[in-house]
């Protein structure tokens, strides 16, 4: 029987093609802008919409608050500059260590450069970053070197995907990242010698992403130099190595703007886009040229600022880097647009590099993390549950359907794959079901004596090959199916992540697939309802959502070791990359497993690890 349940029914790219079809219809491209006035209007609206999205669920007024700053010592460094240690409160309770490279002699207003980190464990102490900041200070500029979440002294948050813990609570996790970089800019601009008209931002990789995101939204940045930081999502969908982390692909961002639009929003400010020809990480020049530089150039030219935009293709070394050649391009560009006359090559720095320990700033013992922030939100949700008015079932289902953005799929079509065969006393028939754009592998096992116990659908995180034939012992016909992300339709975490970024809800897609399969099974086998069995961590949640939304469609639900509460996503915590579909934005804030169980009443509920639940 295992051989039949393991039989491949779909092509190896079938699920990916359906995924691409959904994304192609959801990911916008930068086009249709005909006049400068229309573009400026659109850019203004995008900035407002992004900030609204990023700060959903956060306390009001966070953006306007000035960050608290603590200055914690000075390193008398090399000739012509010093390093001042500081930390600032990037988000309430979350302090960020930083280093200010400051010229020894300061008179009047001078240029200032914000230098965010990328995904390098050494954080602000990385040698290439020290080299850049030392060189900027020696040229008479202020250089603020900030730590990145998960790197250096902020390694407690090495799993960036934990912003999903906030998302599921109804608090946009991307807002934490944005506020940390925005408040770094606030700190830099508060320096009495900082020239507000000569503020630049530059960084590599995740630092390039921060540069692109903040510069697009915050026009206080006057010169923009991202290095290997981003490309458009419509290009990334065909290039897994470019997709990136969750903060770079936050839920719903592409319903407002893709990165081609964000890059165009740099206009008409001077912008140097640096990419690497043979980048061994992501965003090679040839791909970024097509998806970022060319669309942005159209807007720069529309605004009469074509000469303000440059693209540099690094070939020395051409890998993922911010080494000498790329730094020289930065110095040249800042000279040009800040009215400076400094060397376009590195000034001496090698003997002035400091160890990570020397550059450590120190953090409060109780410094917040993404997990602790999510636990705070969960605490608030738990307190509010006792006061929350229960919606009438019809209203609750309507609200749940809206949270899931439940797709509406037309009738299922089924194509048999071969003739039925007899195995271990059961007749086995293979089908491929078409549900909207998706193809679902299905194996039906019918007892030789007939399905006197009705029909049961089996779903599992591991797919139909994991068994699920317990229903045969009860005389049931068992239909084992591979929903999106399971079995033959298995994916990485990136596919659900991009769907969410485009405005879809993977959990809603799964629930809609299950409901469509249940309707097909009822129609095919002339029954009003079917039994349902779900194994794993994700599929029992999908099953409970389906039974809550359409209780009349199901006779019973049997799970094994299912989560007793969605709170466990945060309590444990559950890793986003293992179960991305569970982190549906806002779901936990309004619904928990007991709520779903109430909506499915009086249908029998059994958990094989715990016994009858109702």
N, C-alpha and C positions, 0 to 999 in steps of 0.2 A: 504493500500500500504506500510505503514511503516513496517508492519510485514514481508512483502516479502523482502524489502530492508535490513531488519535486520536479515534475516534468515542466520544461520551459515552454511557455505558450506565447510569449511576447518576444519581439525582436529586441536586441540589446539596447537599441536607441529609442524604442517606442515611447517610454515614459518621458525621456528627455525632449523628444519632438513635441509632445503635448505641453510640457512645461514651457518650451520656447514659444509655442503658439499662444499660450496665455500671456506670457511676458510681452510678446510682440504687440499685442493689443493694448497693453497697459503702460508700457514705457514710452514717454513722449520724446520727441526730438526738438531741438531748437530750430524753429522755422516760423514763417508767417509774420515776421516783424518787418514792417515796410518803412517806418519813419522814426526819426530820433524821439519824437514825442511819445509815440506808442511804446517804444522800448523803455523809456524812462518810467512811464506809467506801470509797465509790466514789472520792471525791476523793483520798484517801490512796493508793489503788491506782493511780490515773491518774498521780499525781506520781511514784511509784516506777517505773511502766512507761515514762513519758516519759524519765526520766533514764537508764534502762537502754537505751532506743532511741538516745538522743542520744549516748551514750558507748560504743556498740559499736565495738570495735577500738582504742579509745584506751588509753593507759597507765592502769593502775589507780591510784586515789588522787588523780587530778587535782582532783576536786571539793573534797577536803578540804585540799589544799595552800594555804597562804597565798601570795598573789601577791607577787613582788618589786616594790618601788616605788622610783623614783629621783626626788627633788625637785630641780628644775632652775632655780630662780629665782623672783623675786617681782616683780609689777608693782604699784606703788603706784597704784591706779586712782582712781576717783571718791571723793567723800566717803562715809565709812562702810564701805568695804570694800576689799579687795585681791584680786589674782588670783595664785594660786600655780600655777606650771607643774610638771607631773609627767608621768611615764610609768610604766605598770605592765605587767608581763609577763602579758598576757591568756591566752596559750597558750605552751607552751615554745618560746622563740625568737621569738615574735611580741609585740612591745611596742606598747602603745597610748598615744598622747599624750592628755593630758587637762588641764583647767583647773579648779582649785578656787576658786570665788568664796566668799570668807570674810569675815564681818563683822570690822571692825577691833577692836571690843570684844567679847570672848567671855568669858562667865562661866557656869559650870555646864554643863548639858546644853541643847542647842538643837535644833530640828527640822533635818532634812537632806533634800535632794531630789536624786535621781539623774536626770540629764537626758541621755538617749541621743540621738544624731543620727538623722535620716532620710536620704532619698536626695537630698541636696543637695550639689553639688560642693564648696561652701565649707566643709562640715563644721562643726566646732565654732565657726567664725568667722561663721556666718550671722547676719545682724543680728537676726532675730527670736529667735534662741537666745541671743545675747548680752543682748538686752533682758530676756528672762525671767530669766536667771541674775543679772544686775545687780539686778533688782527683788527677787529672793528674798534676796540677800545684804543689801540695804538694809533688808529686813524682819527681819533678825536670823537668817536661816537659812543653813546651808551648802548650796552648790549645786555639784555635781560635773558638769562638762560634758565628756562623753567623745566621742572620735572613733568613727566608724562605718567598718567595713571598706569600702574602695572610695572613701571620701570624704576631703576635706581632705588631711592628711599621709599617709593610708593609701591614696592613689590607685593604688598598685601593684596593688591588688586590685579595680580598678573593675569587673571582670567577676565579680560575685557567684556566677554559676553555676559557677565553678571548684570549688565544694565538691563537684561531681559527680566531680572527679578523685580526691577522697578516697573518695567513696562506692563507686566501682568497685573500689577497693583493699580494701574491707571495713572502712573507717573512716568512721563517720558524720560527714559534713561539717558538719551542723547543730551538732554538739558544739562546734566551734570558735566559732561565733557565740554559743552559749549560755555558754560558759566566759568569753568576753570580757565579756559583760554581768554575769555573776555575780561575776566578780572586781572589776569596778567597784564593785559593791555592797559587797564585802569592804573595798575601799579606803575607801569613805565611812564605813562602820561602824567602821573602825579609828581614826577621828579621835576624839581624847579628849573633844571637846565634842559629839559626835553622840549624840542621844537615840534609843536603839534602839526606843523606843516611838512615836517620831514620825518615821518614815522614809517618804518619798513617792517615787514615780517617775512621770515624765511625759515625753512626746515626741510628735513629729508624724510621721506616715507610717511609715517604717521605724523611727523612734523610738517611735511608738505600737505597732508590732508588737513591738518589744523589751519595751516596758512590759507588754504583755499576756502575752507568753510567760513572762517572768521572774516577774511578779507571780503568775501562776497556779501556778507550781511552787515559788517561794521565798516563804514566808509572813513573812519578815522585812520585806517591804514592807507597810507598814500602811495607806497611802492610795494609791489607784491612779487615775491620770488619763491614759488613752491618748487621743490625738487622731488621728482618721482613720487608725487603724492596722490594722484587720482586720475581716473578716466571716466567716461560716461558709462552708466549702467547698461545702456543698450549695446555697448561694445563688450562689456564685461561678461554678459550672459553667455558669450561664446568662448570665453577665456577664463577658466576657473582660477588660474593663478593671479588674476587681477581683481577678483571679487572682494577680497579683504575681510575685515572683521565687522562685527555687528554695529559698532559705533559709526563705521563708514557706510553702512547700509541700513540706517534706522527705519523702522516701520513707517510707511506712508510718505517718506520724503519725496519719492518720485511722483506722487500725486500732485506735488507742488512744483518741483524742479529737479532735473537731473544735473549732473556735474557739468555738462556743456553749458547749461544756462548759468550755473554758478560762476563758471570761468568767464562768461561774457559779462557778468555783473562786475568784474574788475574794471571794465571800461568806464571812463577814459583814462584811468590811472595807469602810470607806467607799470608794466608787467613783464617779467622775464620768466618764461616757463622752461625749466631745465628737466630734460629727460635723458635717459641713458640708453644707448643704442643696443647693448647686449645685456640689459638688466636681468640679473639672475633671480630677482624677486618678483617684480611686477611692473606694469606700465612702461613697456619698451617704447622708444620714441616713435616707431612706425605706427603703433596703435594709438598713442596719445595724439599724434599729429592729426589723425583722421577724426578722432572723437572729441577732442578738446580744442586744439589750436585752430583748426580751420573754422569750426562754428564760431568760436570767440572772435576770430579775425573779422568775420562779417559784421559783427556788432561794433568792434573798434572802428572799422572803416565807415560804417553807417554814421558814427558819431564824429567822424573827421579826426580820429585818433589812431589811425593805422600805424603811424610811426612809433607809438607808445608800446606796442606789443612785439615781443621778440620770443623766438623759440631757439633754444640751444640744445644741440644733439651731442651729448658727451660720448667720446670714444676712448678717452684716457682716464680711467681704465675701461669705461663703458659699462661697468657692472653697477650694482645698486650702491651708490656712493655720493658723498659730499666732500670729496678729496680736493687736492690742489687745483685741478683744472676747473672744477665747478665753483670753487671759492673765488678763483680769479675772475670768473664771469660775474659773480656777485659784486666784487670790488669795482669792476669796470662799470657795472650798471648803476651802482650807488654814486660813483663819481659823476656819471652823466646826469643823473636826475636830482642829486642833492647839491650840485655845484661844488664838488670837491676836487682836489688835485692830489691824489694819493697814488701810491704804487698799485699797479694791477696784479702784482704777484704777492705771495705770502711774505709777510715780514717774519723775522726770526721768532719761533715759538717753541721749538722742540724741547729746549732746556727749561721751559717754564710750565710744562704740563704737570698737573697735580694728580695725586692718587685719589681714588674714589673716597677713601677715608678722610683725606684732607678737605675734600669739598663737601662732605656731609654737613647738613644744616641741623638735623635733628627734628623730630616730630613729637607732638603730645602723645602720651602713652595711650590715650583713648581716641586717637585720630580715627575719624569715620572711614569706612570702606563702602564699596557698592553694596556688599552684603548687609552691613549694619544699617545703611540707609533703607534698604528694602525691609529689614526687620522692623524698623520704626514704622514704615507704612503698613506692614502687616499688623502691628500692634494697634494702629488706628482703625484698621478695617475690623479687627476683632472686637474692639470697643463699640464700633458703630453697629455691629450686627444685632446686638440686643435691642437697639433702638430703631432698627430699620423696619419700616412697614413692609409686610409681605404683599407683593403684587398679586392680583388675581391671576389664575393660571394663564388665561389668554393673553393678558398684558405681559406677564413674565416671559412667555414663549416669544412674543413679538420682540421684546427687548433682547432676549438671548439670540434670536435670529439676527438682529441688527448688529450685536457685538461680534458675532461670527461672520458677518457679511455673507450669509449663507447663499451659495449659488443656487440658481434654479436650473436643473438639468431636465431636458426633454426625456421622453420615454427611452428606456434602455433597449438597445438592440443586442442580440446574442448570436454569436457565430460558433457553431460546434467545431471542435478540433478533433477529428477522427470519430470513430464509432465507439459506443460504450463497450467497456470490457468488464469481465467478472474477476474480482480480486477479493480473496478472503471472505467470501460469502456476500459481497456487496457489488452492485453494478456501479461502475465509475465512468462518468462522462465529463469531458473537458470542454470548457467554453471560454471565449474571449468576449467580455461585455464592453460595449461602448457606452460611456457615460459622459455626455458633453464632449469635451476634447480628450478625455482620458480613456485609456484601454485598461481593463481590469481582468487579470487572470482568475479563473474560477474553476474549481474542481468539485463536482457533485458526487457524493457517495450515497447510494440508496440501498437499504437492507433488502436482501433477497425476498423476505416476507412482506415487503412493502413498508411504506413510511407511516405506520399506524400511530406513531408519536408526533407526527407533524414534521415540519421543516425547521432546521436550525442553521443559522449563519455563523460561521467561525471566522474571527479576525484575530491577528496576533502581530505584535511588534516584529517578530521574526518571519512573518509570512505564513502561507498555508502549509509549507513544508514542515512546520514545527508540530504537525499532528492535528489535534483538535477533533479527534473522532470519538470523543467520549459520548456524544449524542447518539451514536449508533447503538450503544448499549440500551438506550431508552427507546429504541425503535424509531429514531428520527432519521430523516434524510438530512445529511450534513453538506452544506455548501461552504467550502473554504475559499476565501478570496484574498487577493493581495491588493489592499488599498494603497494609495499614494505613499511612498516612503517605506513600504514593507515588501518583503519577498522579492519577486521579480521587479517590482517598482521601487526598489530601495534607492535612496539618494544619500548625498552628504547633507550636512546642515545648511550648505550654501543655497540649495534649491528652495527650501522653505523660506530662508532669509530674504532672497531676492523677491519672492512672491509677496512677502509682507512689505518690503520696501516699495513695491509697485502698488500697494493698496489692497492686496488680497489677504485672506486669512487662511493659512494652511489648515488650521483646525476646522474651519468652516468647510473647506474643500473636502476634507476627510469625512466630516459628518454628512455632507450632501451626497458623497459617493455611497456611503453606507445606506442612507435612506433610499437612494435610487435602487441599489441592489435589493433591498428589502421589498420595495414595491414590485420589482421584476420577479422576485421569488414568489410573492403572493399571487401575482397574476399567472405565472407559469404553472404553479401547482395548485391553483384555485383554492386559496385559503385566505382568510381575513387577516391573519397575523403569523409571525414566525418567532421561533425562539432565537435567542442571541447569546453567543459565548465569546468572551474577549479575554485575551491573555497579554501580559506585558505591563508596561507602565503607561504608555500612551493610548493603546487601543481601548482599555476599559473606560477611559475618559471620553473617547469618541463614542463608545457604546452608550454611556450614560447621557451624553448630549443628545444622541439620536432618540433614545427612549423618552427623554424629557420633552423633546419637540414633537414627536409623533407617537405617543404612548399606545394608541390604538393599533399601531402597526406591529407591536411586539407582544408575544405571549409571556415571555420571561427573559431575565438577563442573568447569566452566570459569569462571574469573573474569577480571577485567581490572584490574590495578593494585591488587589487594586488599592490605590490611594484612598484613604478614608476622608481626606480633605485636600483641596488644592493648596492649602497653607503649606503642605509639605514641600512644595516646589521651593519655598524660601527657607523653611525650617532646616531642611537637610544640608545644603540646598541641592536641587537637581541641576545638572549641567545643561546649559542651552544647547551645546553642540550634540548632546546625546538625544535630546527630545525637543527640538526647536518648535514643533507644532503645538506643544502645550502652552507656550508663552504668548497666548493671544492677548494683545493689549487691552487692559481694563477688565478682563474676565473675572479675575479674583475679587476685584473691588465690588462686584455686584452679585456674583454667583459662586457657590461652593458646592461640593458634592452633595451634602444634605439637601440643598435647594433643588438640585437636579433630581434627587430621589423622590422628593415630594411631588415634583411635576410628573413623574412617571407612575405614581400610585394609581391603582392598587396592584400593578404588575408585580409578580414575585421577583425578589432580588436575592441572589445567593452568591456568596463569595466562598469558593472552595477552601480557602485558608482560614475562614472565620465562621462559616455556617450561614444559615438564613439571615438576611438583613431585614426582610419584611415578610 
